[in-house]
Amino acid sequence: MKNILGLSAATAALWSVPASAQTLYLVCLGSGAGNRVSSSTAYGFDNHGNSAWGQVVGQRSVPFDDQVNVEINDDGTGRVRMPRAMLPPVHGGSGGWFQVKNVKRSDSEITGTIQVNVINSPKLRLDRIGGRISINGKAGDYSGECQPYDPASIQRKF
């Protein structure tokens, strides 16, 4: 119970920071489902010597657990480290980070669009009250709980 209270206090302290404050650093743990292309081929024949083959192409949902890092700057720009399971074969980004465009801040949420590639721009939503993140797009969906951190004073586990 003590951990939960400490987590709630840290989250409350982060989310009470005014919109004009410095860069917001978050680490989010959660899960989601990535959409992957799947195909099957079948070959068949009958008793009269006739044969045929066919191929079916579709999508399947692949569940995953992952960490997402978020940085939102006070000038309305930001970047996100996306889950690998949600990345299509052809994507942009730099070192695993993707630019967040159209960042909008309010007292209750931060929203934006993540530029993965030309046709895939998932929507990002950060709930400032509950500390939750959601990413929804063509390549899948992700949701999780976020923790604030300060990169200048972060302590390593090992």
Residue pairs with C-beta under 8 A, 6 or more apart in sequence:
7 147
10 147
10 148
11 131
11 146
11 147
11 148
13 148
14 24
14 26
14 131
14 148
15 128
15 129
15 131
17 24
19 74
19 105
19 106
19 107
20 74
21 74
22 74
23 71
23 72
23 73
23 74
24 70
24 71
24 72
24 73
24 110
24 148
25 69
25 70
25 71
25 148
25 149
25 150
25 151
26 69
26 70
26 71
26 72
26 126
26 133
26 146
26 147
26 148
26 149
27 67
27 68
27 69
27 70
27 146
27 147
27 149
28 67
28 68
28 69
28 70
28 133
28 144
28 145
28 146
28 147
29 65
29 67
29 144
29 145
29 147
30 65
30 66
30 68
30 133
30 142
30 143
30 144
30 145
31 63
31 64
31 65
31 66
31 142
31 143
31 144
32 63
32 64
32 66
32 83
32 85
32 86
32 135
32 140
32 141
32 142
32 143
33 61
33 62
33 63
33 64
33 140
33 141
34 61
34 62
34 64
34 83
34 85
34 86
34 139
34 140
35 59
35 60
35 61
35 62
35 138
35 139
35 140
36 59
36 60
36 61
36 62
37 57
37 58
37 59
38 57
38 58
38 59
38 60
39 55
39 56
39 57
39 58
40 55
40 56
41 53
41 54
41 55
41 56
42 53
42 54
42 55
42 56
43 51
43 52
43 53
44 51
44 52
44 53
45 51
45 52
61 140
62 85
62 140
64 83
64 85
66 83
66 84
66 85
66 142
67 81
67 83
68 80
68 81
68 82
68 83
68 133
68 135
68 142
68 144
69 80
69 81
70 78
70 79
70 80
70 81
70 124
70 126
70 133
70 146
71 78
71 79
71 80
72 78
72 100
72 103
72 105
72 110
72 112
72 126
76 103
76 105
77 99
77 100
77 103
78 99
78 100
78 103
78 112
79 97
79 98
79 99
79 100
80 97
80 98
80 100
80 114
80 124
80 135
81 96
81 97
81 98
82 93
82 96
82 98
82 114
82 116
82 122
82 135
83 135
83 140
83 142
85 140
86 122
86 135
86 137
86 139
86 140
86 142
87 93
87 116
87 139
88 116
88 117
88 120
88 139
90 117
91 98
91 116
91 117
91 120
92 98
92 115
92 116
92 117
93 116
98 114
98 115
98 116
99 114
99 115
100 112
100 113
100 114
100 115
100 124
101 112
101 113
101 114
101 115
101 121
102 111
102 112
102 113
103 110
103 111
103 112
104 110
104 111
104 112
106 128
107 128
108 127
108 128
108 129
109 125
109 126
109 127
109 128
109 129
110 124
110 125
110 126
110 128
111 123
111 124
111 125
111 126
112 123
112 124
113 121
113 122
113 123
113 124
114 121
114 122
114 123
114 124
114 135
114 137
115 121
116 122
116 137
116 139
119 138
120 137
120 138
120 139
121 137
122 135
122 136
122 137
122 138
122 139
123 135
123 136
123 137
124 133
124 134
124 135
125 133
125 134
125 135
125 136
126 132
126 133
126 146
127 133
127 134
131 145
131 146
131 147
132 143
132 144
132 145
132 146
133 142
133 143
133 144
133 145
133 146
134 141
134 142
134 143
135 141
135 142
135 143
136 142
